[in-house]
């Protein structure tokens, strides 16, 4: 039979589970402006897409990014 087209069926891709700048800021405990600054400095993962010009990420990507960030107030490795 004909192969079905590849769909985006992963639960983390459900529109209600995607994170915009404000959602990332809430998870990270920072302001939306800081998320935008991090994005411009490439210190946050690149957006996985854009919706009406606004970047979005999936929760697992942001969770991995947060887990890899040094704890606040602790020096980074090499400092």
MIDOSE-1310 file (N, C-alpha, C; in nm, 2 decimals, decimal comma, always signed):
residues 79
xxxx	+0,08/-0,12/+0,00/+0,00/+0,00/+0,00/+0,09/+0,12/+0,00; +0,02/+0,23/-0,02/+0,09/+0,36/-0,02/+0,13/+0,40/+0,12; +0,25/+0,45/+0,13/+0,30/+0,50/+0,26/+0,23/+0,62/+0,30; +0,20/+0,63/+0,43/+0,13/+0,75/+0,48/+0,24/+0,86/+0,49
xxxx	+0,20/+0,99/+0,47/+0,30/+1,10/+0,49/+0,34/+1,10/+0,63; +0,46/+1,15/+0,65/+0,51/+1,16/+0,79/+0,43/+1,27/+0,86; +0,38/+1,24/+0,98/+0,30/+1,34/+1,05/+0,38/+1,39/+1,18; +0,33/+1,49/+1,24/+0,39/+1,54/+1,36/+0,30/+1,49/+1,48
xxxx	+0,32/+1,37/+1,51/+0,23/+1,31/+1,61/+0,28/+1,31/+1,75; +0,41/+1,35/+1,77/+0,47/+1,35/+1,90/+0,39/+1,44/+2,00; +0,36/+1,39/+2,12/+0,28/+1,47/+2,21/+0,34/+1,61/+2,24; +0,47/+1,62/+2,24/+0,53/+1,74/+2,28/+0,51/+1,85/+2,16
xxxx	+0,47/+1,80/+2,05/+0,44/+1,90/+1,94/+0,30/+1,95/+1,93; +0,22/+1,90/+2,03/+0,08/+1,96/+2,03/+0,09/+2,11/+2,06; +0,01/+2,19/+1,98/+0,02/+2,33/+2,00/+0,01/+2,38/+2,14; -0,07/+2,32/+2,23/-0,08/+2,36/+2,36/+0,05/+2,33/+2,45
xxxx	+0,14/+2,25/+2,40/+0,26/+2,21/+2,47/+0,38/+2,29/+2,42; +0,37/+2,36/+2,32/+0,48/+2,44/+2,27/+0,50/+2,56/+2,35; +0,63/+2,60/+2,36/+0,67/+2,71/+2,45/+0,70/+2,83/+2,36; +0,64/+2,95/+2,39/+0,68/+3,07/+2,33/+0,79/+3,14/+2,42
xxxx	+0,83/+3,26/+2,39/+0,93/+3,33/+2,47/+0,88/+3,34/+2,62; +0,75/+3,38/+2,64/+0,70/+3,39/+2,77/+0,71/+3,26/+2,85; +0,67/+3,15/+2,78/+0,67/+3,02/+2,84/+0,82/+2,97/+2,88; +0,91/+3,00/+2,79/+1,05/+2,97/+2,82/+1,10/+3,05/+2,94
xxxx	+1,06/+3,18/+2,94/+1,10/+3,27/+3,06/+1,04/+3,21/+3,19; +0,92/+3,17/+3,19/+0,86/+3,12/+3,31/+0,93/+2,99/+3,36; +0,96/+2,90/+3,27/+1,03/+2,78/+3,30/+1,17/+2,81/+3,36; +1,24/+2,91/+3,30/+1,38/+2,94/+3,33/+1,39/+3,03/+3,45
xxxx	+1,28/+3,10/+3,49/+1,28/+3,19/+3,60/+1,35/+3,32/+3,56; +1,34/+3,36/+3,43/+1,40/+3,48/+3,38/+1,29/+3,56/+3,31; +1,32/+3,68/+3,26/+1,23/+3,76/+3,20/+1,22/+3,73/+3,05; +1,11/+3,76/+2,98/+1,11/+3,74/+2,83/+1,22/+3,82/+2,76
xxxx	+1,25/+3,94/+2,81/+1,36/+4,01/+2,75/+1,49/+3,94/+2,76; +1,52/+3,87/+2,87/+1,64/+3,79/+2,88/+1,64/+3,67/+2,79; +1,52/+3,61/+2,77/+1,51/+3,50/+2,66/+1,55/+3,56/+2,53; +1,50/+3,67/+2,49/+1,53/+3,73/+2,36/+1,68/+3,77/+2,35
xxxx	+1,74/+3,82/+2,46/+1,88/+3,84/+2,46/+1,96/+3,72/+2,44; +1,92/+3,61/+2,52/+1,99/+3,48/+2,50/+1,98/+3,43/+2,36; +1,86/+3,45/+2,30/+1,84/+3,41/+2,16/+1,93/+3,48/+2,07; +1,94/+3,61/+2,09/+2,03/+3,69/+2,00/+2,17/+3,66/+2,02
xxxx	+2,21/+3,61/+2,14/+2,35/+3,57/+2,16/+2,37/+3,42/+2,14; +2,27/+3,35/+2,10/+2,28/+3,21/+2,07/+2,32/+3,13/+2,19; +2,27/+3,17/+2,31/+2,30/+3,10/+2,43/+2,18/+3,02/+2,48; +2,08/+3,01/+2,39/+1,96/+2,93/+2,41/+1,95/+2,85/+2,28
xxxx	+1,89/+2,73/+2,29/+1,88/+2,66/+2,16/+1,80/+2,74/+2,06; +1,83/+2,72/+1,93/+1,76/+2,79/+1,83/+1,61/+2,75/+1,83; +1,52/+2,84/+1,80/+1,38/+2,80/+1,80/+1,36/+2,68/+1,70; +1,26/+2,60/+1,73/+1,23/+2,48/+1,65/+1,13/+2,52/+1,54
xxxx	+1,08/+2,64/+1,55/+0,99/+2,69/+1,45/+0,95/+2,83/+1,48; +0,87/+2,89/+1,40/+0,81/+3,02/+1,42/+0,66/+3,01/+1,39; +0,58/+3,08/+1,47/+0,44/+3,09/+1,44/+0,40/+3,24/+1,44; +0,36/+3,28/+1,33/+0,33/+3,42/+1,31/+0,44/+3,51/+1,35
xxxx	+0,56/+3,47/+1,32/+0,68/+3,55/+1,34/+0,74/+3,53/+1,48; +0,68/+3,46/+1,57/+0,73/+3,44/+1,70/+0,79/+3,30/+1,72; +0,91/+3,29/+1,78/+0,97/+3,16/+1,80/+0,90/+3,07/+1,90; +0,92/+2,94/+1,87/+0,87/+2,84/+1,97/+0,96/+2,73/+1,98
xxxx	+0,95/+2,66/+2,10/+1,04/+2,55/+2,13/+0,95/+2,44/+2,19; +0,99/+2,31/+2,19/+0,92/+2,21/+2,26/+0,98/+2,20/+2,40; +0,90/+2,16/+2,49/+0,94/+2,15/+2,64/+1,06/+2,06/+2,66; +1,08/+1,94/+2,59/+1,20/+1,87/+2,61/+1,33/+1,94/+2,57
xxxx	+1,32/+2,02/+2,47/+1,44/+2,10/+2,43/+1,48/+2,20/+2,54; +1,38/+2,27/+2,59/+1,41/+2,37/+2,69/+1,45/+2,30/+2,82; +1,39/+2,19/+2,86/+1,43/+2,12/+2,98/+1,58/+2,07/+2,97; +1,62/+2,02/+2,85/+1,76/+1,99/+2,83/+1,85/+2,11/+2,85
xxxx	+1,81/+2,22/+2,79/+1,89/+2,34/+2,80/+1,90/+2,39/+2,94; +1,79/+2,39/+3,02/+1,79/+2,43/+3,16/+1,88/+2,34/+3,24; +1,88/+2,21/+3,21/+1,96/+2,11/+3,29/+2,11/+2,13/+3,26; +2,14/+2,19/+3,14/+2,28/+2,21/+3,11/+2,34/+2,34/+3,16
xxxx	+2,25/+2,43/+3,20/+2,29/+2,56/+3,25/+2,35/+2,55/+3,39; +2,46/+2,63/+3,41/+2,51/+2,63/+3,55/+2,40/+2,69/+3,65; +2,41/+2,65/+3,77/+2,31/+2,70/+3,87/+2,35/+2,85/+3,89; +2,24/+2,92/+3,92/+2,26/+3,06/+3,95/+2,35/+3,08/+4,07
xxxx	+2,45/+3,18/+4,06/+2,53/+3,21/+4,17/+2,66/+3,12/+4,18; +2,66/+3,02/+4,10/+2,78/+2,93/+4,10/+2,86/+2,96/+3,97; +2,99/+2,97/+3,99/+3,07/+3,00/+3,87/+3,06/+2,89/+3,77; +3,08/+2,93/+3,64/+3,08/+2,83/+3,53/+3,21/+2,76/+3,54
xxx	+3,22/+2,64/+3,48/+3,34/+2,57/+3,47/+3,44/+2,66/+3,39; +3,56/+2,66/+3,45/+3,67/+2,74/+3,39/+3,68/+2,88/+3,44; +3,58/+2,93/+3,52/+3,59/+3,06/+3,58/+3,67/+3,06/+3,70
